[in-house]
Amino acid sequence: MTVAHRLRAAWERFWFASESPVNLAAARVLVALQASWILLSRDIPALSGLPGDFWVDVGESARWRYLLWEGHPALERALQAVVLLALMGVLLGLGARLCCAASALLLYHLAPLETLFYTVSPWAKGLTLPVLALLALSLAPCGDALSLRRAPAPPREPWEYGWSLRLIQLLVAGPYFFSGWSKLMNAGWSWASSANIRAWLLLSNQDDQLAVFSRPGLWLADHPALCLAMGVAGLLFELGFVAAVFWPASRKVLLPAAVAFHAVILVTQNYAFLSAPLLLVYVDWAALARGAGSRAISPGLPRAVGQA
């Protein structure tokens, strides 16, 4: 077998391996919950009503790209109500694919309102990954499990549930890998130096309008060896987290490491990664359900055998 054939076989094994409908449906629920949380925790439509001076630097290309123009808060509020209804359908599995497509398109329109005045990229506000994930879910049978619909799901091949889940897992790994990659491209390995980490710690803890935690970061900044360890560990984690997509066994280490990573960043630099809940798409929920079911049944087995 040639190298090209091996690569093709590996490609097909990755994308078309069997998957449980429960795991795909769990990803659907997680994405809907995360997007709903972002929408309900802030008043995004109100930003459309800000004075025109806020919109001076917003270029025409950005306005047309997202179909956003100032002065229409009532319209944006109506669209937000529609997207929340669509996300409810996604959450409950009612018309799941249609609701996924509708909510993705509406979120693509609404999300930039949070950052359009500063940057045309809304990634930092937590709605970029849901938009992409919802588009993937709209093309897959994501409503065949964990759904309130009464009609039974049609029989499908197990691979049909796999490709979209793996695509979502790859999307979730993207911010980690490309964050590490951009550090290497812009600063090289010196980004992880104790001097650079100390500078970031001081910068992120001296803005009293943003800093919720200050003591941990300032204490860490006074310890060069710990700053170096933090920089090296953070860079290696960001570049290596993509292994969670291709090597499921690594998730037992990488998922707890991701939780610790975000906790340390939060308390030392006051940066919250709003897409962190989507790390749960790597959990094998079907296996957990089977394990819980077997534990619930097994205590009764000895008594049943004895009665027999």
MOJOQUI-V366111 format. One line per field, one symbol per residue. ss: DSSP state (2 for helix, 1 for strand, 0 for the rest). phi: phi as a letter, one per 20 degrees, with the letter a starting at -180 (. if undefined). psi: psi as a letter, one per 20 degrees, with the letter a starting at -180 (. if undefined). Layout:
ss=???
phi=???
psi=???
This chain:
ss=00222222222222220000222222222222222222220000222220022220000222222200000022222222222222222222000222222222222222222200000000222002222222222000000000000000000002222222222222222222222222222222222202222222222220000000002222222002222222222222222200222202222222222222222222222000000222222200222222222222222222222220
phi=.fffffffffgffffdffbefffffffgffffffffffffebdfgfffefgggfdgeefffffffdlccfncfffffffffffffffffffemdlgfffffffffffgfegfgfcffdbedegfendffggfffffffdcffdfblcefefffffcfgffeefffffffffffggffffffffffecmffgeffffffffffffddefedfedcfffffffecgfffffffffffffffefgfffecgffffefffffffgfffffedcmddefeggfgffefeffffffffffffegfefgffffff
psi=prhghghgggghhghkqqqphghghhhgggggggghgggiirmghhhhjqqhhhjgjorhhhghhjlpqrjlhgghhghhhghhgghghggikolggghggghgghhhghgihhihigqjojhijjigghgghhgghijqmijirlqiqhpqqqprqhhhigghghgghhghhghgghggghghhhiaiihjqhgghgghgggijjoiihogphggghghhjnhhhgghgggggghgghihihhginhhihhghghhgggghgghgihikppoijhhihiiipnhghhggghghhhhhhighhhghh.
